[in-house]
Structure formats: C-alpha cells, structure tokens
C-alpha cells in the first residue's frame, strides 16, 4: 500500500509567514512582487486557508530565498492509503 502524502496547509502557512519575516519582507512588498491588486491571497496563504499555485510557489521560494521543501509541510498523519494493483 502506498501512503499518499498530504500538505498541512496551516503549518505551510506558518512557514510562509516565518520565512517572509526572516527575509525582511512585508506582505505589501510580496504583494508588489506578485503584482496582486490586494494582499488577500498572501494573507490566505499565511493563514493556511489557501495554497499558492505551483508557479506562485516557485516565485515565492525565490523571493524568500528558500526552497519549495522549506515552504511546504507534509503531514504523514493526514496521508491517505492508496492501494496499487
């Protein structure tokens, strides 16, 4: 049986906030980097109520000076079992 990994969105959001602060960036500065009209998407990422798209994750990692692995938190307890035939 294969355990399908699951993303812990809340822990990932905390990572985004921590890494943003460590990089010395404000939410407004990230908003400018992404060209968003409002900062709502970034706040949703940080709260763990939404995840950045894959292309936004790549930009976010570059802006924060981190890797995707440093941003995304995998929760093995949330993983679902997938039977492979």
Secondary structure in CASP SS format (residue, H / E / C, confidence):
PFRMAT SS
TARGET T0000
AUTHOR 0000-0000-0000
METHOD secondary structure of the structure
MODEL  1
X C 1.00
X E 1.00
X E 1.00
X E 1.00
X C 1.00
X C 1.00
X E 1.00
X C 1.00
X H 1.00
X H 1.00
X H 1.00
X H 1.00
X H 1.00
X H 1.00
X H 1.00
X H 1.00
X H 1.00
X H 1.00
X H 1.00
X H 1.00
X H 1.00
X H 1.00
X C 1.00
X C 1.00
X C 1.00
X C 1.00
X H 1.00
X H 1.00
X H 1.00
X H 1.00
X H 1.00
X H 1.00
X H 1.00
X H 1.00
X C 1.00
X C 1.00
X C 1.00
X C 1.00
X C 1.00
X H 1.00
X H 1.00
X H 1.00
X H 1.00
X H 1.00
X H 1.00
X H 1.00
X H 1.00
X C 1.00
X C 1.00
X C 1.00
X C 1.00
X C 1.00
X C 1.00
X H 1.00
X H 1.00
X H 1.00
X H 1.00
X H 1.00
X H 1.00
X H 1.00
X H 1.00
X H 1.00
X H 1.00
X H 1.00
X C 1.00
X C 1.00
X C 1.00
X H 1.00
X H 1.00
X H 1.00
X H 1.00
X C 1.00
X C 1.00
X E 1.00
X C 1.00
X H 1.00
X H 1.00
X H 1.00
X C 1.00
X E 1.00
X E 1.00
X E 1.00
X C 1.00
X C 1.00
X C 1.00
END
